[in-house]
Amino acid sequence: MQEYNPVWDRRHNVNLVASYAFGKFDAWKVNARWNYGSGFPFTPTQGFYGSVPFNGDINTNYANSNADLTTIFGNLNSYRLPDYARVDLGVTKTWRFDEHRQLEVDFSLTNALDRKNIFYFDRVRFERVDQLPLLPSVGISYKF
């Protein structure tokens, strides 16, 4: 029997969310969100070897063919990726024209601290690939 941590095993996950409305008729709203998560499990790479694909053909020239790169894995999910942390900020301004019509302009920053959070590890190139960098966005909506 083999014991291992499943890929979705995030031991710690914390979300803190705050929102504050102010101004005449609460026309302004600011919000912030902080998310922290411990690292997910992953299986380390022990090495690589070339696997010649014969494709069922006895006439395959294995001496001159290109081998497929095949990975040799270590113990299943025995390591953990780095922790994840992100701060998102937003500001919304609302103009109410009457009881049915309003215009909202929203500005937000995703990953406001520009933290390098791992997305995955490219085993072949042996390099870390990170998620989104600092990502500003603007939105406009009109309700009627």
PyMOL commands that place a pseudoatom at each C-alpha (Angstrom):
pseudoatom trace, name=CA, resn=MET, resi=1, chain=A, elem=C, hetatm=0, pos=[0.000, 0.000, 0.000]
pseudoatom trace, name=CA, resn=GLN, resi=2, chain=A, elem=C, hetatm=0, pos=[1.321, 3.430, -0.974]
pseudoatom trace, name=CA, resn=GLU, resi=3, chain=A, elem=C, hetatm=0, pos=[0.332, 6.591, 0.869]
pseudoatom trace, name=CA, resn=TYR, resi=4, chain=A, elem=C, hetatm=0, pos=[0.578, 9.994, -0.807]
pseudoatom trace, name=CA, resn=ASN, resi=5, chain=A, elem=C, hetatm=0, pos=[-0.926, 13.477, -0.743]
pseudoatom trace, name=CA, resn=PRO, resi=6, chain=A, elem=C, hetatm=0, pos=[-3.532, 14.021, -3.485]
pseudoatom trace, name=CA, resn=VAL, resi=7, chain=A, elem=C, hetatm=0, pos=[-2.851, 16.884, -5.930]
pseudoatom trace, name=CA, resn=TRP, resi=8, chain=A, elem=C, hetatm=0, pos=[-5.597, 19.114, -4.440]
pseudoatom trace, name=CA, resn=ASP, resi=9, chain=A, elem=C, hetatm=0, pos=[-4.213, 18.803, -0.871]
pseudoatom trace, name=CA, resn=ARG, resi=10, chain=A, elem=C, hetatm=0, pos=[-3.748, 22.428, 0.160]
pseudoatom trace, name=CA, resn=ARG, resi=11, chain=A, elem=C, hetatm=0, pos=[-3.276, 22.291, 3.913]
pseudoatom trace, name=CA, resn=HIS, resi=12, chain=A, elem=C, hetatm=0, pos=[-3.901, 25.982, 4.564]
pseudoatom trace, name=CA, resn=ASN, resi=13, chain=A, elem=C, hetatm=0, pos=[-6.091, 28.444, 2.698]
pseudoatom trace, name=CA, resn=VAL, resi=14, chain=A, elem=C, hetatm=0, pos=[-7.010, 31.879, 4.075]
pseudoatom trace, name=CA, resn=ASN, resi=15, chain=A, elem=C, hetatm=0, pos=[-9.107, 34.605, 2.427]
pseudoatom trace, name=CA, resn=LEU, resi=16, chain=A, elem=C, hetatm=0, pos=[-9.593, 38.026, 3.985]
pseudoatom trace, name=CA, resn=VAL, resi=17, chain=A, elem=C, hetatm=0, pos=[-12.038, 40.346, 2.230]
pseudoatom trace, name=CA, resn=ALA, resi=18, chain=A, elem=C, hetatm=0, pos=[-12.888, 43.938, 3.133]
pseudoatom trace, name=CA, resn=SER, resi=19, chain=A, elem=C, hetatm=0, pos=[-15.202, 46.411, 1.438]
pseudoatom trace, name=CA, resn=TYR, resi=20, chain=A, elem=C, hetatm=0, pos=[-16.095, 49.985, 2.366]
pseudoatom trace, name=CA, resn=ALA, resi=21, chain=A, elem=C, hetatm=0, pos=[-18.718, 52.260, 0.777]
pseudoatom trace, name=CA, resn=PHE, resi=22, chain=A, elem=C, hetatm=0, pos=[-18.631, 56.012, 1.345]
pseudoatom trace, name=CA, resn=GLY, resi=23, chain=A, elem=C, hetatm=0, pos=[-19.580, 59.382, -0.110]
pseudoatom trace, name=CA, resn=LYS, resi=24, chain=A, elem=C, hetatm=0, pos=[-22.995, 60.785, -0.937]
pseudoatom trace, name=CA, resn=PHE, resi=25, chain=A, elem=C, hetatm=0, pos=[-25.403, 57.852, -1.514]
pseudoatom trace, name=CA, resn=ASP, resi=26, chain=A, elem=C, hetatm=0, pos=[-22.418, 55.503, -1.074]
pseudoatom trace, name=CA, resn=ALA, resi=27, chain=A, elem=C, hetatm=0, pos=[-21.261, 56.425, -4.575]
pseudoatom trace, name=CA, resn=TRP, resi=28, chain=A, elem=C, hetatm=0, pos=[-17.709, 55.210, -3.885]
pseudoatom trace, name=CA, resn=LYS, resi=29, chain=A, elem=C, hetatm=0, pos=[-16.723, 51.696, -2.926]
pseudoatom trace, name=CA, resn=VAL, resi=30, chain=A, elem=C, hetatm=0, pos=[-13.238, 50.340, -2.211]
pseudoatom trace, name=CA, resn=ASN, resi=31, chain=A, elem=C, hetatm=0, pos=[-12.450, 46.690, -1.673]
pseudoatom trace, name=CA, resn=ALA, resi=32, chain=A, elem=C, hetatm=0, pos=[-9.463, 44.532, -0.913]
pseudoatom trace, name=CA, resn=ARG, resi=33, chain=A, elem=C, hetatm=0, pos=[-8.870, 40.796, -0.880]
pseudoatom trace, name=CA, resn=TRP, resi=34, chain=A, elem=C, hetatm=0, pos=[-5.894, 38.879, 0.457]
pseudoatom trace, name=CA, resn=ASN, resi=35, chain=A, elem=C, hetatm=0, pos=[-5.517, 35.192, -0.314]
pseudoatom trace, name=CA, resn=TYR, resi=36, chain=A, elem=C, hetatm=0, pos=[-2.892, 32.839, 1.099]
pseudoatom trace, name=CA, resn=GLY, resi=37, chain=A, elem=C, hetatm=0, pos=[-2.522, 29.154, 0.360]
pseudoatom trace, name=CA, resn=SER, resi=38, chain=A, elem=C, hetatm=0, pos=[0.149, 26.658, 1.282]
pseudoatom trace, name=CA, resn=GLY, resi=39, chain=A, elem=C, hetatm=0, pos=[1.828, 24.816, -1.584]
pseudoatom trace, name=CA, resn=PHE, resi=40, chain=A, elem=C, hetatm=0, pos=[0.219, 21.963, -3.485]
pseudoatom trace, name=CA, resn=PRO, resi=41, chain=A, elem=C, hetatm=0, pos=[1.987, 18.588, -3.578]
pseudoatom trace, name=CA, resn=PHE, resi=42, chain=A, elem=C, hetatm=0, pos=[3.957, 17.572, -6.661]
pseudoatom trace, name=CA, resn=THR, resi=43, chain=A, elem=C, hetatm=0, pos=[6.051, 14.659, -7.824]
pseudoatom trace, name=CA, resn=PRO, resi=44, chain=A, elem=C, hetatm=0, pos=[9.743, 15.472, -8.375]
pseudoatom trace, name=CA, resn=THR, resi=45, chain=A, elem=C, hetatm=0, pos=[11.646, 14.540, -11.534]
pseudoatom trace, name=CA, resn=GLN, resi=46, chain=A, elem=C, hetatm=0, pos=[14.452, 12.015, -11.112]
pseudoatom trace, name=CA, resn=GLY, resi=47, chain=A, elem=C, hetatm=0, pos=[15.624, 11.965, -14.694]
pseudoatom trace, name=CA, resn=PHE, resi=48, chain=A, elem=C, hetatm=0, pos=[14.849, 11.462, -18.380]
pseudoatom trace, name=CA, resn=TYR, resi=49, chain=A, elem=C, hetatm=0, pos=[15.478, 8.781, -20.965]
pseudoatom trace, name=CA, resn=GLY, resi=50, chain=A, elem=C, hetatm=0, pos=[14.936, 8.437, -24.678]
pseudoatom trace, name=CA, resn=SER, resi=51, chain=A, elem=C, hetatm=0, pos=[12.186, 6.069, -25.764]
pseudoatom trace, name=CA, resn=VAL, resi=52, chain=A, elem=C, hetatm=0, pos=[12.270, 5.011, -29.416]
pseudoatom trace, name=CA, resn=PRO, resi=53, chain=A, elem=C, hetatm=0, pos=[8.737, 4.727, -30.825]
pseudoatom trace, name=CA, resn=PHE, resi=54, chain=A, elem=C, hetatm=0, pos=[8.707, 1.591, -32.988]
pseudoatom trace, name=CA, resn=ASN, resi=55, chain=A, elem=C, hetatm=0, pos=[5.038, 2.145, -33.846]
pseudoatom trace, name=CA, resn=GLY, resi=56, chain=A, elem=C, hetatm=0, pos=[4.581, -1.579, -34.548]
pseudoatom trace, name=CA, resn=ASP, resi=57, chain=A, elem=C, hetatm=0, pos=[6.860, -1.500, -37.587]
pseudoatom trace, name=CA, resn=ILE, resi=58, chain=A, elem=C, hetatm=0, pos=[9.664, -4.079, -37.677]
pseudoatom trace, name=CA, resn=ASN, resi=59, chain=A, elem=C, hetatm=0, pos=[11.535, -1.994, -40.265]
pseudoatom trace, name=CA, resn=THR, resi=60, chain=A, elem=C, hetatm=0, pos=[12.012, 1.036, -37.955]
pseudoatom trace, name=CA, resn=ASN, resi=61, chain=A, elem=C, hetatm=0, pos=[15.602, 2.254, -38.130]
pseudoatom trace, name=CA, resn=TYR, resi=62, chain=A, elem=C, hetatm=0, pos=[16.205, 2.708, -34.387]
pseudoatom trace, name=CA, resn=ALA, resi=63, chain=A, elem=C, hetatm=0, pos=[19.824, 3.809, -34.947]
pseudoatom trace, name=CA, resn=ASN, resi=64, chain=A, elem=C, hetatm=0, pos=[18.764, 6.968, -36.818]
pseudoatom trace, name=CA, resn=SER, resi=65, chain=A, elem=C, hetatm=0, pos=[15.304, 7.688, -35.352]
pseudoatom trace, name=CA, resn=ASN, resi=66, chain=A, elem=C, hetatm=0, pos=[14.559, 10.454, -32.874]
pseudoatom trace, name=CA, resn=ALA, resi=67, chain=A, elem=C, hetatm=0, pos=[13.686, 9.211, -29.415]
pseudoatom trace, name=CA, resn=ASP, resi=68, chain=A, elem=C, hetatm=0, pos=[10.754, 10.634, -27.441]
pseudoatom trace, name=CA, resn=LEU, resi=69, chain=A, elem=C, hetatm=0, pos=[11.802, 12.227, -24.168]
pseudoatom trace, name=CA, resn=THR, resi=70, chain=A, elem=C, hetatm=0, pos=[10.307, 10.232, -21.297]
pseudoatom trace, name=CA, resn=THR, resi=71, chain=A, elem=C, hetatm=0, pos=[10.356, 11.342, -17.656]
pseudoatom trace, name=CA, resn=ILE, resi=72, chain=A, elem=C, hetatm=0, pos=[11.404, 9.228, -14.690]
pseudoatom trace, name=CA, resn=PHE, resi=73, chain=A, elem=C, hetatm=0, pos=[9.420, 10.410, -11.683]
pseudoatom trace, name=CA, resn=GLY, resi=74, chain=A, elem=C, hetatm=0, pos=[10.343, 10.302, -8.000]
pseudoatom trace, name=CA, resn=ASN, resi=75, chain=A, elem=C, hetatm=0, pos=[8.004, 9.406, -5.143]
pseudoatom trace, name=CA, resn=LEU, resi=76, chain=A, elem=C, hetatm=0, pos=[4.407, 10.397, -5.878]
pseudoatom trace, name=CA, resn=ASN, resi=77, chain=A, elem=C, hetatm=0, pos=[3.581, 13.900, -4.541]
pseudoatom trace, name=CA, resn=SER, resi=78, chain=A, elem=C, hetatm=0, pos=[6.453, 13.783, -2.050]
pseudoatom trace, name=CA, resn=TYR, resi=79, chain=A, elem=C, hetatm=0, pos=[7.390, 17.489, -2.447]
pseudoatom trace, name=CA, resn=ARG, resi=80, chain=A, elem=C, hetatm=0, pos=[5.356, 20.715, -2.214]
pseudoatom trace, name=CA, resn=LEU, resi=81, chain=A, elem=C, hetatm=0, pos=[5.241, 23.750, -4.473]
pseudoatom trace, name=CA, resn=PRO, resi=82, chain=A, elem=C, hetatm=0, pos=[5.924, 27.193, -2.938]
pseudoatom trace, name=CA, resn=ASP, resi=83, chain=A, elem=C, hetatm=0, pos=[3.180, 29.027, -1.030]
pseudoatom trace, name=CA, resn=TYR, resi=84, chain=A, elem=C, hetatm=0, pos=[0.682, 31.199, -2.898]
pseudoatom trace, name=CA, resn=ALA, resi=85, chain=A, elem=C, hetatm=0, pos=[-0.263, 34.723, -1.823]
pseudoatom trace, name=CA, resn=ARG, resi=86, chain=A, elem=C, hetatm=0, pos=[-2.117, 37.482, -3.662]
pseudoatom trace, name=CA, resn=VAL, resi=87, chain=A, elem=C, hetatm=0, pos=[-3.609, 40.899, -2.899]
pseudoatom trace, name=CA, resn=ASP, resi=88, chain=A, elem=C, hetatm=0, pos=[-6.379, 42.326, -5.110]
pseudoatom trace, name=CA, resn=LEU, resi=89, chain=A, elem=C, hetatm=0, pos=[-7.603, 45.932, -4.803]
pseudoatom trace, name=CA, resn=GLY, resi=90, chain=A, elem=C, hetatm=0, pos=[-10.549, 47.709, -6.392]
pseudoatom trace, name=CA, resn=VAL, resi=91, chain=A, elem=C, hetatm=0, pos=[-12.355, 51.055, -6.535]
pseudoatom trace, name=CA, resn=THR, resi=92, chain=A, elem=C, hetatm=0, pos=[-15.852, 51.613, -7.950]
pseudoatom trace, name=CA, resn=LYS, resi=93, chain=A, elem=C, hetatm=0, pos=[-17.601, 54.940, -8.593]
pseudoatom trace, name=CA, resn=THR, resi=94, chain=A, elem=C, hetatm=0, pos=[-21.367, 54.941, -9.206]
pseudoatom trace, name=CA, resn=TRP, resi=95, chain=A, elem=C, hetatm=0, pos=[-23.447, 57.735, -10.748]
pseudoatom trace, name=CA, resn=ARG, resi=96, chain=A, elem=C, hetatm=0, pos=[-27.215, 57.308, -10.259]
pseudoatom trace, name=CA, resn=PHE, resi=97, chain=A, elem=C, hetatm=0, pos=[-29.276, 59.253, -12.783]
pseudoatom trace, name=CA, resn=ASP, resi=98, chain=A, elem=C, hetatm=0, pos=[-32.675, 58.109, -11.589]
pseudoatom trace, name=CA, resn=GLU, resi=99, chain=A, elem=C, hetatm=0, pos=[-34.199, 55.062, -9.928]
pseudoatom trace, name=CA, resn=HIS, resi=100, chain=A, elem=C, hetatm=0, pos=[-33.545, 52.804, -12.952]
pseudoatom trace, name=CA, resn=ARG, resi=101, chain=A, elem=C, hetatm=0, pos=[-30.425, 54.192, -14.623]
pseudoatom trace, name=CA, resn=GLN, resi=102, chain=A, elem=C, hetatm=0, pos=[-26.885, 54.205, -13.291]
pseudoatom trace, name=CA, resn=LEU, resi=103, chain=A, elem=C, hetatm=0, pos=[-23.332, 54.238, -14.565]
pseudoatom trace, name=CA, resn=GLU, resi=104, chain=A, elem=C, hetatm=0, pos=[-20.482, 52.426, -12.805]
pseudoatom trace, name=CA, resn=VAL, resi=105, chain=A, elem=C, hetatm=0, pos=[-16.765, 52.756, -13.455]
pseudoatom trace, name=CA, resn=ASP, resi=106, chain=A, elem=C, hetatm=0, pos=[-14.545, 50.162, -11.858]
pseudoatom trace, name=CA, resn=PHE, resi=107, chain=A, elem=C, hetatm=0, pos=[-10.764, 50.099, -11.525]
pseudoatom trace, name=CA, resn=SER, resi=108, chain=A, elem=C, hetatm=0, pos=[-9.015, 47.060, -10.076]
pseudoatom trace, name=CA, resn=LEU, resi=109, chain=A, elem=C, hetatm=0, pos=[-5.550, 45.646, -9.559]
pseudoatom trace, name=CA, resn=THR, resi=110, chain=A, elem=C, hetatm=0, pos=[-5.105, 41.890, -9.543]
pseudoatom trace, name=CA, resn=ASN, resi=111, chain=A, elem=C, hetatm=0, pos=[-1.943, 40.744, -7.751]
pseudoatom trace, name=CA, resn=ALA, resi=112, chain=A, elem=C, hetatm=0, pos=[-1.346, 44.325, -6.583]
pseudoatom trace, name=CA, resn=LEU, resi=113, chain=A, elem=C, hetatm=0, pos=[1.965, 43.410, -4.890]
pseudoatom trace, name=CA, resn=ASP, resi=114, chain=A, elem=C, hetatm=0, pos=[3.222, 41.756, -8.108]
pseudoatom trace, name=CA, resn=ARG, resi=115, chain=A, elem=C, hetatm=0, pos=[4.165, 38.578, -6.224]
pseudoatom trace, name=CA, resn=LYS, resi=116, chain=A, elem=C, hetatm=0, pos=[5.627, 35.704, -8.218]
pseudoatom trace, name=CA, resn=ASN, resi=117, chain=A, elem=C, hetatm=0, pos=[3.173, 32.821, -7.703]
pseudoatom trace, name=CA, resn=ILE, resi=118, chain=A, elem=C, hetatm=0, pos=[4.039, 29.536, -9.370]
pseudoatom trace, name=CA, resn=PHE, resi=119, chain=A, elem=C, hetatm=0, pos=[1.656, 28.224, -12.046]
pseudoatom trace, name=CA, resn=TYR, resi=120, chain=A, elem=C, hetatm=0, pos=[3.619, 25.084, -12.920]
pseudoatom trace, name=CA, resn=PHE, resi=121, chain=A, elem=C, hetatm=0, pos=[7.167, 23.801, -13.319]
pseudoatom trace, name=CA, resn=ASP, resi=122, chain=A, elem=C, hetatm=0, pos=[8.302, 22.972, -16.856]
pseudoatom trace, name=CA, resn=ARG, resi=123, chain=A, elem=C, hetatm=0, pos=[10.169, 19.702, -16.338]
pseudoatom trace, name=CA, resn=VAL, resi=124, chain=A, elem=C, hetatm=0, pos=[11.802, 19.636, -19.796]
pseudoatom trace, name=CA, resn=ARG, resi=125, chain=A, elem=C, hetatm=0, pos=[13.152, 23.203, -19.734]
pseudoatom trace, name=CA, resn=PHE, resi=126, chain=A, elem=C, hetatm=0, pos=[13.703, 22.983, -15.950]
pseudoatom trace, name=CA, resn=GLU, resi=127, chain=A, elem=C, hetatm=0, pos=[12.121, 26.374, -15.338]
pseudoatom trace, name=CA, resn=ARG, resi=128, chain=A, elem=C, hetatm=0, pos=[9.383, 27.795, -13.187]
pseudoatom trace, name=CA, resn=VAL, resi=129, chain=A, elem=C, hetatm=0, pos=[6.375, 29.352, -14.944]
pseudoatom trace, name=CA, resn=ASP, resi=130, chain=A, elem=C, hetatm=0, pos=[4.548, 31.950, -12.863]
pseudoatom trace, name=CA, resn=GLN, resi=131, chain=A, elem=C, hetatm=0, pos=[0.927, 33.076, -12.854]
pseudoatom trace, name=CA, resn=LEU, resi=132, chain=A, elem=C, hetatm=0, pos=[-0.358, 36.562, -13.611]
pseudoatom trace, name=CA, resn=PRO, resi=133, chain=A, elem=C, hetatm=0, pos=[1.838, 39.550, -12.829]
pseudoatom trace, name=CA, resn=LEU, resi=134, chain=A, elem=C, hetatm=0, pos=[0.349, 42.857, -11.678]
pseudoatom trace, name=CA, resn=LEU, resi=135, chain=A, elem=C, hetatm=0, pos=[-2.785, 43.152, -13.798]
pseudoatom trace, name=CA, resn=PRO, resi=136, chain=A, elem=C, hetatm=0, pos=[-4.749, 46.430, -13.892]
pseudoatom trace, name=CA, resn=SER, resi=137, chain=A, elem=C, hetatm=0, pos=[-8.243, 46.498, -15.367]
pseudoatom trace, name=CA, resn=VAL, resi=138, chain=A, elem=C, hetatm=0, pos=[-10.975, 49.046, -15.989]
pseudoatom trace, name=CA, resn=GLY, resi=139, chain=A, elem=C, hetatm=0, pos=[-14.652, 48.327, -16.482]
pseudoatom trace, name=CA, resn=ILE, resi=140, chain=A, elem=C, hetatm=0, pos=[-17.685, 50.445, -17.312]
pseudoatom trace, name=CA, resn=SER, resi=141, chain=A, elem=C, hetatm=0, pos=[-21.275, 49.333, -16.926]
pseudoatom trace, name=CA, resn=TYR, resi=142, chain=A, elem=C, hetatm=0, pos=[-24.545, 51.091, -17.579]
pseudoatom trace, name=CA, resn=LYS, resi=143, chain=A, elem=C, hetatm=0, pos=[-27.741, 49.766, -16.025]
pseudoatom trace, name=CA, resn=PHE, resi=144, chain=A, elem=C, hetatm=0, pos=[-31.156, 50.802, -17.254]
for i in range(1, 144): cmd.bond("trace and resi %d" % i, "trace and resi %d" % (i + 1))
show_as sticks, trace
zoom trace
